[in-house]
Amino acid sequence: MSQVRLAPVYVGGLLAGSYAVHRMLTPAARERVLRRCSTNVDNLDAGRWDTLATSALLTEGPLELPYALLLLAVLGYTEYAYGAWWAAGSFVLGHVGASLLVYRGLRAVRAPARTRSATDVGPSYGYYAALGTLGALLPRGAARTGAYAALLALCARPLLHRRPAFTDAGHLAALGLGIGLGLGCERGLALRSAQ
C-alpha cells in the first residue's frame, strides 16, 4: 500500500491558487477574495470561522518559487518523519492555533480598525509549526537546544522592530505550538515504548 503524500498536493494547490488569484482576477476582485478569506478580527467577530481554513489556501502576493520549494521541503520532511496525517495535524494546529491566539491578542489590545480588517492569509503559521515539530527529531542536548534557540531568535527578531506586524507574533506563537507538539509527541512515544 502506497503512503499518502499531502505536502506536494497542498503546495501545488497553493501555487495554483496563488497564480489564479494574482494573475486572473482584477485588483478589486483579488482584494475582495483576500479580505473574505482572511483570519482578521472583523471576519472572526462576524462568525466567519471558515476563514481558519481558507486563509491557508491563499497568499497575499504571488507565491515565489523559492518559498514554495522551502515550504515543500519542510512539510515534506515533516510528513516523511511523522506520517502524512500527523504532519497535516501539526500544520493545522499551528495555523489555527496561531490565528486564534493573534485574534484574541488583537481583541485584547483593542486594535485599530485598520489592523482589525487587515489581510492575514498564507501558509506561514503552519510552516513555522511544522518547523518546530522537526526540532524534536534532533538529538537531545546542544544540537536541539541550539536549533530551538536559533528558530526562536529568528521569529522573535521582527518583534523587536519599532512597529512589528501582528503576523510576527503569530509566527512566534506557531513555532511555539510546533515545538510543544514535537516534544509532546516525543514524550508520548517514550512513555509508550517504556510500557
C-alpha positions in Angstrom: 0.0 0.0 0.0 1.5 3.4 -1.0 1.7 6.2 1.5 -0.4 9.3 1.1 1.7 12.4 0.3 -0.2 15.6 1.2 2.7 18.1 1.1 3.1 18.1 -2.7 -0.7 18.3 -3.2 -1.0 21.2 -0.7 1.9 23.2 -2.1 0.8 22.5 -5.7 -2.7 23.7 -4.9 -1.3 26.8 -3.1 0.8 27.6 -6.2 -2.2 27.2 -8.5 -4.5 29.3 -6.2 -1.8 32.0 -5.9 -1.5 32.1 -9.7 -5.3 32.2 -10.2 -5.9 35.0 -7.7 -2.9 37.2 -8.6 -2.9 36.7 -12.4 -6.5 36.1 -13.4 -8.5 38.4 -11.1 -8.8 42.2 -11.3 -7.2 44.0 -8.4 -10.6 44.8 -6.9 -11.8 41.2 -7.2 -8.5 40.0 -5.7 -8.8 42.3 -2.8 -12.4 41.1 -2.1 -11.3 37.5 -2.2 -8.3 38.0 0.1 -10.3 40.1 2.6 -13.1 37.5 2.6 -10.7 34.6 3.2 -8.6 36.4 5.8 -8.4 35.4 9.5 -8.7 39.0 10.6 -10.6 40.2 13.7 -13.5 41.6 11.7 -14.1 38.3 9.9 -13.8 36.2 13.1 -16.0 38.6 15.1 -18.6 38.2 12.3 -18.6 34.4 12.8 -16.7 33.6 9.6 -14.8 30.7 11.1 -14.3 29.1 7.7 -11.5 31.6 7.2 -9.4 29.5 9.6 -9.3 27.0 6.6 -9.5 29.4 3.6 -6.7 31.6 4.8 -4.2 28.8 4.5 -5.1 28.3 0.8 -4.2 31.8 -0.5 -1.2 34.1 -0.4 -1.3 37.9 -0.2 1.2 38.2 -3.0 2.2 35.8 -5.8 3.8 32.7 -4.3 7.5 32.8 -5.1 9.1 29.6 -6.3 11.9 29.6 -3.7 9.4 30.0 -0.8 7.2 27.2 -2.4 10.2 24.9 -2.5 11.2 25.7 1.1 7.6 25.1 2.2 7.5 21.8 0.3 10.8 20.7 1.9 9.7 21.5 5.4 6.2 20.0 5.0 7.5 17.0 3.0 10.2 16.2 5.6 7.6 16.5 8.4 5.4 14.1 6.5 8.3 11.7 5.9 9.3 11.8 9.6 5.9 11.6 11.3 3.5 10.5 8.6 1.1 12.4 6.4 -1.8 12.7 8.8 0.2 13.6 11.8 2.1 16.2 9.7 -1.2 17.7 8.5 -2.4 17.8 12.1 0.8 19.7 13.1 0.2 22.2 10.2 -3.4 22.7 11.1 -2.7 23.1 14.8 -0.1 25.8 14.1 -2.2 27.6 11.5 -5.5 27.6 13.5 -3.9 27.9 16.9 -1.7 30.9 16.0 -4.6 32.5 14.1 -6.8 32.3 17.2 -4.0 33.5 19.5 -3.4 36.5 17.3 -7.2 37.1 17.1 -7.5 37.1 20.9 -4.4 39.3 21.3 -5.7 41.9 18.8 -9.1 41.9 20.6 -7.5 42.3 24.0 -5.4 45.3 22.9 -8.4 46.8 21.1 -6.5 47.0 17.8 -7.4 49.9 15.5 -9.9 49.4 12.6 -7.1 49.2 10.0 -5.5 46.3 11.9 -8.8 44.6 12.6 -9.6 44.4 8.9 -6.0 43.7 7.7 -5.4 40.8 5.3 -4.0 37.8 7.0 -3.6 34.8 4.7 -0.9 32.3 3.8 0.8 29.1 5.0 3.4 30.7 7.2 1.8 29.8 10.6 1.5 26.2 9.6 5.0 26.3 8.2 6.5 27.5 11.4 4.6 24.9 13.4 5.9 22.1 11.2 9.4 23.5 11.5 9.0 23.5 15.3 7.9 19.9 15.3 11.0 18.9 13.4 13.2 20.1 16.2 12.2 17.1 18.3 13.9 14.9 15.8 17.3 16.3 16.7 19.3 14.5 19.4 18.7 15.9 22.9 21.4 18.3 24.1 23.3 21.1 22.3 22.1 20.4 18.8 18.4 20.5 19.7 18.8 23.4 22.2 20.8 25.4 19.6 18.2 24.7 16.9 15.4 25.8 19.1 17.3 28.9 20.2 18.1 29.9 16.6 14.5 29.3 15.5 13.0 31.3 18.4 15.5 34.1 17.8 14.6 34.2 14.1 10.9 34.5 15.0 11.4 37.0 17.8 13.7 39.3 15.9 10.9 41.0 13.9 9.0 41.7 17.2 11.9 44.0 18.3 11.3 46.4 15.4 9.8 49.7 16.1 6.5 48.7 14.5 6.2 44.9 14.4 3.4 43.3 12.5 0.8 41.2 14.3 1.7 38.3 12.0 5.2 38.3 13.5 3.6 37.4 16.9 1.7 34.7 15.0 4.9 33.2 13.6 6.4 33.0 17.1 3.2 31.5 18.5 3.0 28.9 15.7 6.7 28.0 16.3 6.0 27.5 20.0 3.0 25.4 19.3 5.0 23.2 16.9 7.9 22.8 19.4 5.4 21.9 22.1 3.7 19.4 19.8 7.0 17.8 18.8 8.2 17.5 22.4 4.8 16.1 23.5 4.8 13.5 20.7 8.4 12.5 21.6 7.4 12.1 25.3 4.3 10.1 24.4 6.4 7.7 22.2 8.9 7.3 25.0 6.2 6.5 27.5 4.5 4.1 25.2 7.8 2.2 24.5 8.6 2.1 28.2 5.3 0.1 28.9 
